[in-house]
Amino acid sequence: MVSRKRAQLKVGRLTVDFTVKTEAGRTPTVQARGGVAAYRVSTREATLLDLMRHSKDVGGLEAFTRVAKDFAPSMTDQGLTEALDAMAQTAVAQRVGFVLSHLPKKRHKQVERWLADRRTRREPLERAAPITGESVLFSPEWSIEYTPRQLELIKELA
């Protein structure tokens, strides 16, 4: 995520695409140590929200769930609240909460508290093309539509 448009970066066979986040300055960050100098990166909680927001571009539900599982043990309620406040996107919070509620390290309660006084609307778990040919289930707790295949994937990766 970068605050303004940036060209692709090519290193050998690796190509790095950057995604513009206009409110990048509001994103909670931490200082990371590099080989030469320290640099700022988004917190795990903020990174997780960004991954869900842009899941279509970063590998979909599977990639998001793998990262969520890895990040969950080190996330904090305060970190989640700060990241949710900075992003301020209810639909993203609903999707993240739904996935977190199915992981062993249950980190969804803080998302649930954050959503409690906000208006939610029915949202698909993935913002991709509409679901066709599959039965659609609904989670009233998160106001999320999902398919049995999506839930199976989450549980498989958990």
N, C-alpha and C positions, 0 to 999 in steps of 0.2 A: 504494500500500500504506500502510495506516495501522494503528496499534497497537490502536485501538478503533473501534467502529462510528461512522460519520459519515454524515450525510445527503448526498444528491446536491447538487452545486453547479451552478447554472445561470448561464451567462454568455452573454447573447444567445441564439443558437440552439444553443449548445454546452452539453452536459450532461456533467458529470464524475461517474462512479460510482467509489466507493472500495471497495477490497477489504481486508478485515481480515486482518492477519498477526499472530498472537498473539505470535510471537517476533521482532517487528520490531526490538527492542533489540539482538538478536544479529547483525543484518545489517551487513556491512561497509559503511561510508559514506565519502564524501569531501565536502569543503567546496566548494560552488559559489558563485560570485559573482553576486549579483543587482543590480538597479538601485539598491536602497537598502542592503541588507545581505547578508552571506553567509548561506547556509543549507546544511543537510546533505541529501545525496541518496545513495541506494545506489550502490555501485560498478557499473560496467558488467557485471562478472561476476555480481554478486548480482542485478542487474536481469534479466539473461538467464535465470538460474535461476528467478526469480519468474515471468517470462513463460512459460516452459515449464510450470511448475507450474499456472499459471492460463490456459494457452493457449486453452482452450475459451471463456473469457470475453474474450479480447483479440484475437480474429481468427484463431485456429487456427494450423495449421502454417505457412501462408503468411506470416502476420504475424511469427511467431517466426523463420522462416528469413530474412526480410528484415532484421530487427534483428540477428540473429546475424552475418549477412554484414557489416553495417556496424560492429558492435562488435569482431569478431574481430581486426582489425589492431592495436587498441589494448589488447587484453586481455593480462594477464600470467599466468604459471604461478602465481606467489604469490597473485595476486588470485583466480584460479580456486580454488586450494586453500582460501583463507580463506572464500570464498563457499560452496563445497561443505561445508566443516566446519560453517559456521553453519547451513546448511539441513539437512544430515544426512539427505537423502532419496535413497537409492540409485536408485529408479526414475526420478527426475527427472534424476539424473546420467547414467543409461543413455540416456535420450532425447536429452539435450543432446549427449552424446558422439557418438551416432549421427549427428545432424545436422551437428555440427562436422566430423566425419570426411569429409563430402561437400562441404565448402566449400573454396575455393582456399587460403585462409589457414588451414592446418591447425592448429587449437588443441585438438584432441581428445586429444593424448598425455597431458596433465596430468590430464584426466578419467579416462583409461585407468589411469594410475598410482594415482589416488585410489580407483578401484573395485577395484584388484588384490587387496586384502586384505579385501574386503567380499563378503558373499553377495548374489548377484543372482538374480533369478527372471525368467522369461519375462514380458515386458511389451509391450503394444501401443504403437506410436509415439504415437498419439493416444488420450487417455482417453475419447473420445466413445463413441458407441454401438458395439457389436460390428460387425466387418466382415462383411458378407454379400454374396454374389454376386460377389466378387472373389477372385482367388487371393491367398493370404497367403504372403509370403516371410519368411524368418527370418535374422537376423544373429547368428551364434553369438558373434561378438566382443563385441557389446553386449547380447545376449540380448533383442533387440527384434524384434517382429513388425511388418511393414509391407507395404504393397501396392505394386505397380508404379507406380500413379498417384501415391502419396506420394513415392516415390523420384524420379520424373520431375519433380514439382513442385520438390523440393529442388534437383535438378541444373539445372533451368531458371532458378531464382532465383540460383544460385551464379554 
